[in-house]
Amino acid sequence: MPTTMPAYRTRAERFDDLVLDAVERLERRWARQLDGTEFAVEDVPPSNPAPWERGGVPLGRYFPADAGLPARIVVYRRPVESRASDPVDLADLVRDVVVEQVAHMLGRSPEDVDPDYGEAH
């Protein structure tokens, strides 16, 4: 497949790009607070839910720094993709999931972290 074709990048690579875009957007405002935080994408969440997760499959998860490991935010690709109706909806949903997890990490509301939270673009 030529590099100029949209299908050149896999769906997983395109999803990773959406997560990176969302993180970069937040880093402009929250660089100091996000310093050292790792962001990752996993296909599906582990089968053991966190104590605060109730019902449904999580779309993302925040793991606090622990035992020398940095704080980490994970976005779960397949559950997020399954809830999106089209590529624009997917980008909005990825952004919102990242914002929600950063808000959880910072102890703030998602709207405080990103005033555009929840708005379709």
Secondary structure per residue as TSV (DSSP state, phi and psi in degrees):
chain	resnum	aa	ss	phi	psi
A	1	M	-	360.0	128.2
A	2	P	-	-64.0	148.0
A	3	T	T	-65.4	-15.2
A	4	T	T	-84.2	-9.1
A	5	M	S	-87.5	141.6
A	6	P	G	-57.6	-32.9
A	7	A	G	-76.9	-0.1
A	8	Y	G	-59.7	-39.6
A	9	R	S	-94.3	142.4
A	10	T	-	-71.7	165.2
A	11	R	H	-59.7	-40.3
A	12	A	H	-63.3	-40.6
A	13	E	H	-66.5	-39.3
A	14	R	H	-65.7	-37.6
A	15	F	H	-64.8	-45.1
A	16	D	H	-55.5	-41.1
A	17	D	H	-61.8	-39.6
A	18	L	H	-63.4	-41.1
A	19	V	H	-64.7	-45.2
A	20	L	H	-59.9	-41.4
A	21	D	H	-60.3	-44.3
A	22	A	H	-64.4	-41.6
A	23	V	H	-66.2	-45.8
A	24	E	H	-59.9	-38.4
A	25	R	H	-62.3	-43.6
A	26	L	H	-71.7	-33.0
A	27	E	H	-64.1	-26.0
A	28	R	H	-61.2	-34.1
A	29	R	H	-99.5	-31.2
A	30	W	H	-120.6	30.3
A	31	A	H	-53.6	-48.1
A	32	R	H	-63.5	-43.6
A	33	Q	H	-70.8	-27.7
A	34	L	H	-92.6	-5.4
A	35	D	T	-56.5	125.0
A	36	G	T	89.4	-10.9
A	37	T	-	-74.7	133.9
A	38	E	E	-95.6	141.9
A	39	F	E	-118.5	137.5
A	40	A	E	-143.7	161.4
A	41	V	E	-121.7	132.4
A	42	E	E	-125.6	152.3
A	43	D	S	-63.3	-48.6
A	44	V	S	-140.3	156.4
A	45	P	-	-74.7	157.5
A	46	P	-	-65.1	160.2
A	47	S	S	-73.8	-13.9
A	48	N	S	-97.1	108.6
A	49	P	-	-69.8	154.4
A	50	A	-	-70.6	155.4
A	51	P	T	-56.1	-29.9
A	52	W	T	-87.9	-5.8
A	53	E	-	-89.6	124.0
A	54	R	-	-123.5	129.4
A	55	G	S	61.0	143.0
A	56	G	S	73.0	172.3
A	57	V	-	-92.3	128.5
A	58	P	-	-67.8	146.0
A	59	L	S	-93.2	-20.7
A	60	G	E	-161.6	170.0
A	61	R	E	-153.9	142.0
A	62	Y	E	-105.5	128.3
A	63	F	E	-113.0	114.4
A	64	P	-	-63.6	157.0
A	65	A	-	-58.2	140.5
A	66	D	B	-158.6	134.9
A	67	A	T	49.6	46.3
A	68	G	T	83.0	-4.4
A	69	L	B	-90.6	142.9
A	70	P	-	-73.6	162.9
A	71	A	-	-59.6	148.9
A	72	R	E	-143.0	137.5
A	73	I	E	-118.3	127.6
A	74	V	E	-118.0	134.6
A	75	V	E	-109.9	131.8
A	76	Y	E	-95.6	110.9
A	77	R	H	-61.1	-54.2
A	78	R	H	-63.8	-45.0
A	79	P	H	-62.1	-36.9
A	80	V	H	-68.1	-47.2
A	81	E	H	-58.6	-38.3
A	82	S	H	-68.4	-20.2
A	83	R	H	-94.9	-10.6
A	84	A	-	-88.4	139.8
A	85	S	S	-90.3	-21.9
A	86	D	S	-162.8	174.7
A	87	P	H	-59.5	-35.3
A	88	V	H	-69.0	-43.8
A	89	D	H	-61.6	-38.3
A	90	L	H	-62.1	-45.8
A	91	A	H	-61.3	-42.7
A	92	D	H	-64.6	-42.4
A	93	L	H	-66.6	-42.6
A	94	V	H	-59.5	-46.5
A	95	R	H	-58.3	-45.6
A	96	D	H	-65.3	-39.4
A	97	V	H	-63.7	-44.5
A	98	V	H	-62.4	-44.6
A	99	V	H	-60.6	-44.4
A	100	E	H	-59.6	-43.3
A	101	Q	H	-70.6	-39.0
A	102	V	H	-65.0	-40.8
A	103	A	H	-60.1	-43.5
A	104	H	H	-59.8	-45.0
A	105	M	H	-62.7	-41.0
A	106	L	H	-86.7	-7.2
A	107	G	T	68.6	35.6
A	108	R	S	-126.2	169.7
A	109	S	-	-80.2	151.9
A	110	P	H	-57.5	-36.0
A	111	E	H	-66.7	-28.8
A	112	D	H	-73.8	-37.0
A	113	V	H	-70.4	-42.0
A	114	D	-	-144.0	108.2
A	115	P	T	-57.4	-19.6
A	116	D	T	-88.0	3.6
A	117	Y	T	-54.1	133.0
A	118	G	T	82.0	-3.7
A	119	E	-	-95.3	131.1
A	120	A	-	-74.7	143.2
A	121	H	-	-112.4	360.0
